[in-house]
Amino acid sequence: MNAGMTAQEMLDFLENQRTVIIATTRKSGAPVMHAVWFVYLDNAIYINIQGSSFKFNNILRDPRVCALVEDGESYFALRGVSVEGEAVEVTDDEEILRVQDAQDQKHQRIGSGTESMPKYFEKNREERLQRGDRVLVRIPMTRVRSWDFGKTRSHYNDRGRP
């Protein structure tokens, strides 16, 4: 029984999810998790974070990260993609523009995530994104695992029959 997603299913899933959980490593070696919004493009996960943030400093010290995108509230609805890779800051202007374009397309598809927030929040968020202390980080999908437990339903249904 294979519960893994196909390449197309994984693409569809990643292009339509908003939040990724990133695991980085503290100075002590202990793991720490960060929930951030992301963009998927060209077999990589991109996150836009503050250059002075705890998570970016962890990445600079040790670029090995794990990333998890998951969805589902009941067993047969559980789906996810887990990624391991070495995070790197993106400095290429052309790549940055392609990621921004992909993010704009994603917002058109699933919304920006701020639609129900008061107008001042969206303005404040936009100002924070533009103030110059943001960095774009690429997490290449070096090692990937995926699952869609909906694919296991027939296996369990078949086992219950005499």
C-alpha positions in Angstrom: 0.0 0.0 0.0 1.6 3.3 -1.1 0.1 6.4 0.5 2.6 8.7 -1.1 1.5 11.5 -3.4 2.3 11.5 -7.1 4.5 14.4 -8.4 1.3 16.2 -9.7 -0.6 15.7 -6.5 2.4 17.1 -4.5 2.6 20.1 -6.9 -1.2 20.7 -6.5 -0.9 20.4 -2.7 2.1 22.7 -2.3 0.7 25.3 -4.6 -2.5 25.5 -2.6 -1.3 25.5 1.0 -0.3 28.6 2.9 1.8 27.6 6.0 5.0 25.6 6.3 6.5 24.5 9.6 10.3 25.0 9.4 12.6 23.2 11.9 16.0 24.9 12.5 18.6 24.2 15.1 19.4 26.4 18.1 23.0 27.1 19.2 22.6 24.3 21.8 21.7 21.8 19.1 18.1 21.6 20.1 15.5 21.8 17.3 13.0 24.6 17.1 9.9 25.0 14.9 8.7 28.1 13.0 5.4 28.5 11.3 5.7 30.8 8.2 3.9 31.4 5.0 5.6 30.0 1.9 5.8 29.8 -1.9 6.5 26.7 -3.8 8.4 27.1 -7.1 10.9 25.1 -9.1 11.1 22.2 -6.7 11.9 24.4 -3.7 10.1 26.1 -0.8 10.7 29.8 -0.4 10.1 31.8 2.8 10.4 35.5 3.3 11.6 36.3 6.8 13.4 39.1 8.8 17.1 39.1 8.3 17.6 39.7 12.1 15.2 36.9 13.1 16.0 34.0 15.3 15.1 31.6 12.5 17.4 33.3 10.0 20.3 33.4 12.4 19.7 29.6 13.0 19.8 29.0 9.3 23.0 31.0 8.9 24.7 29.0 11.6 23.4 25.6 10.4 21.5 25.6 7.0 20.1 22.1 7.4 16.4 22.4 7.8 13.2 20.3 7.7 10.0 21.7 6.4 6.5 20.3 6.8 3.3 21.3 5.0 0.3 19.3 6.2 -3.4 19.3 6.1 -6.4 17.3 7.3 -8.4 17.0 10.5 -9.4 13.3 10.2 -7.3 10.2 9.5 -8.3 9.7 5.9 -8.0 13.4 5.2 -4.4 13.6 6.4 -2.0 14.8 3.7 1.4 16.2 3.8 4.9 16.8 2.4 8.0 16.7 4.4 11.2 18.2 3.0 14.8 18.1 4.1 17.4 20.5 2.5 20.0 23.1 3.1 18.4 26.6 3.2 20.2 29.4 1.3 19.5 33.1 1.1 18.4 34.2 -2.4 20.2 37.2 -3.7 19.6 36.8 -7.5 17.2 39.6 -8.6 15.7 37.4 -11.3 14.9 34.6 -8.9 13.4 37.0 -6.4 11.1 38.4 -9.1 10.0 34.9 -10.1 9.2 34.0 -6.5 7.3 37.3 -6.1 5.3 36.5 -9.3 4.6 33.0 -8.0 3.4 34.5 -4.7 1.1 36.9 -6.5 -0.4 34.0 -8.5 -0.9 32.0 -5.3 -2.7 35.0 -3.7 -5.0 35.1 -6.7 -5.7 31.4 -6.3 -6.2 31.0 -2.6 -6.2 34.6 -1.2 -3.5 36.5 0.6 -4.6 35.3 4.1 -5.2 38.8 5.2 -8.6 39.4 3.6 -10.5 39.2 6.9 -8.1 41.4 8.8 -8.7 45.1 9.4 -7.2 47.4 6.7 -4.6 48.8 9.1 -3.2 45.3 9.5 -2.7 44.7 5.8 -1.1 48.2 5.5 1.2 47.5 8.5 2.2 44.1 7.0 3.0 45.6 3.7 5.2 48.3 5.3 7.0 45.6 7.3 7.6 43.6 4.1 9.0 46.7 2.4 11.3 48.1 5.0 14.5 46.4 3.8 15.2 43.9 6.5 13.6 40.9 4.8 15.5 38.0 3.2 14.2 35.4 0.8 15.3 31.9 1.7 15.2 28.9 -0.6 14.8 25.4 0.8 15.6 22.9 -2.0 13.6 19.7 -1.9 16.7 17.5 -1.4 14.8 14.7 0.4 11.0 14.5 0.2 8.4 12.3 1.7 4.7 12.7 1.1 1.5 11.1 2.2 -2.2 11.1 1.5 -4.0 8.8 3.9 -7.1 9.0 1.8 -5.3 6.5 -0.5 -5.3 3.9 2.3 -9.1 3.8 2.7 -9.7 0.9 0.4 -6.9 -1.1 2.1 -8.7 -0.8 5.4 -12.1 -1.3 3.9 -10.8 -4.5 2.2 -9.3 -5.8 5.5 -12.7 -5.6 7.3 -14.4 -8.0 4.8 -14.7 -11.7 5.5 
